Amino acid sequence: MAIKKYSKSKLIYQEEVKKQRSIKNSISHDAKRFQKELADRLLKLVTSGFGLVAALAWNELIKEIISQYVEPIFGGGSGLISLFIYAFAVTFLAVMITYQLSKIVKDQGKED
């Protein structure tokens, strides 16, 4: 009788150990996945922040170029023309950069 009780206790113990290992593995897997997602999101956030800073720098540069080179040609009342040229320049840069980056990403996708 004592042997059956001992082996039954041992089986219960082994099952509990298996359950705990399974829980540990699940938690470990979830923690690794969380770390990866956190790193991915932080990378995107930091990249977006630097992108905004770069965009603001380009914004100031384009404004300065227009004020130094376009406004003297068209005179003091060139506000609308200056804004049009500014909008065109920014749109052109955005389209060209987006197009080039899309090509790079597409080419990298083919290599993988």
C-alpha positions as CSV (number, residue, x, y, z in Angstrom):
1,M,0.0,0.0,0.0
2,A,2.8,2.4,0.9
3,I,4.5,1.7,-2.5
4,K,1.3,2.6,-4.4
5,K,1.0,5.8,-2.4
6,Y,4.6,6.6,-3.1
7,S,4.4,6.0,-6.8
8,K,1.1,7.9,-7.0
9,S,2.8,10.9,-5.2
10,K,5.7,10.6,-7.6
11,L,3.4,10.7,-10.6
12,I,1.6,13.8,-9.2
13,Y,5.0,15.4,-8.6
14,Q,6.3,14.7,-12.1
15,E,3.1,16.0,-13.7
16,E,3.4,19.2,-11.6
17,V,7.0,19.6,-12.7
18,K,6.0,19.2,-16.3
19,K,3.2,21.9,-15.8
20,Q,5.7,24.3,-14.2
21,R,8.2,23.8,-17.0
22,S,5.6,24.4,-19.6
23,I,4.5,27.6,-17.8
24,K,8.2,28.7,-17.5
25,N,8.8,28.0,-21.2
26,S,5.6,29.9,-22.2
27,I,6.6,32.9,-20.0
28,S,10.1,32.9,-21.4
29,H,8.8,32.8,-25.0
30,D,6.4,35.6,-24.3
31,A,9.1,37.7,-22.6
32,K,11.4,37.3,-25.6
33,R,8.6,38.2,-28.0
34,F,7.8,41.3,-25.9
35,Q,11.5,42.3,-25.9
36,K,11.6,42.0,-29.7
37,E,8.4,44.0,-30.2
38,L,9.6,46.7,-27.8
39,A,12.8,47.0,-29.6
40,D,11.0,47.2,-33.0
41,R,8.6,49.9,-31.8
42,L,11.4,51.9,-30.1
43,L,13.4,51.7,-33.4
44,K,10.4,53.0,-35.3
45,L,9.7,55.8,-32.8
46,V,13.3,57.0,-32.7
47,T,13.5,56.8,-36.5
48,S,10.3,58.8,-36.8
49,G,11.7,61.4,-34.4
50,F,14.9,61.8,-36.3
51,G,12.9,61.9,-39.6
52,L,10.8,64.8,-38.2
53,V,13.9,66.7,-37.2
54,A,15.4,66.2,-40.6
55,A,12.2,67.3,-42.2
56,L,12.1,70.5,-40.1
57,A,15.8,71.2,-41.1
58,W,14.9,70.7,-44.8
59,N,11.9,72.9,-44.3
60,E,14.0,75.8,-43.0
61,L,16.6,75.3,-45.8
62,I,13.9,75.5,-48.5
63,K,12.3,78.6,-46.9
64,E,15.7,80.3,-46.8
65,I,16.5,79.4,-50.4
66,I,13.1,80.8,-51.5
67,S,13.5,84.0,-49.5
68,Q,17.0,84.6,-50.8
69,Y,16.6,83.7,-54.5
70,V,12.9,83.7,-55.4
71,E,11.5,86.7,-53.6
72,P,14.2,89.1,-55.0
73,I,13.2,88.0,-58.5
74,F,9.4,88.4,-58.0
75,G,9.5,91.3,-55.6
76,G,7.8,91.9,-52.2
77,G,4.4,90.7,-53.3
78,S,5.6,87.2,-54.2
79,G,4.0,85.5,-51.2
80,L,1.7,83.2,-53.3
81,I,4.4,82.4,-55.8
82,S,6.9,81.7,-53.1
83,L,4.5,79.3,-51.4
84,F,3.8,77.6,-54.6
85,I,7.5,77.0,-55.3
86,Y,8.0,75.9,-51.7
87,A,5.1,73.4,-52.0
88,F,6.3,72.1,-55.3
89,A,9.9,71.7,-54.0
90,V,8.7,69.8,-50.9
91,T,6.4,67.6,-52.9
92,F,9.1,66.8,-55.4
93,L,11.6,65.9,-52.7
94,A,9.0,63.7,-50.9
95,V,8.0,61.9,-54.1
96,M,11.6,61.3,-55.2
97,I,12.8,60.1,-51.8
98,T,9.8,57.9,-51.3
99,Y,10.2,56.4,-54.8
100,Q,13.9,55.7,-54.2
101,L,13.3,54.1,-50.8
102,S,10.5,52.0,-52.2
103,K,12.9,50.7,-54.9
104,I,15.5,49.8,-52.3
105,V,13.0,48.0,-50.1
106,K,11.7,46.1,-53.2
107,D,15.2,45.1,-54.2
108,Q,16.0,43.9,-50.7
109,G,12.8,41.8,-50.7
110,K,14.0,40.1,-53.9
111,E,17.4,39.2,-52.3
112,D,15.8,37.6,-49.3
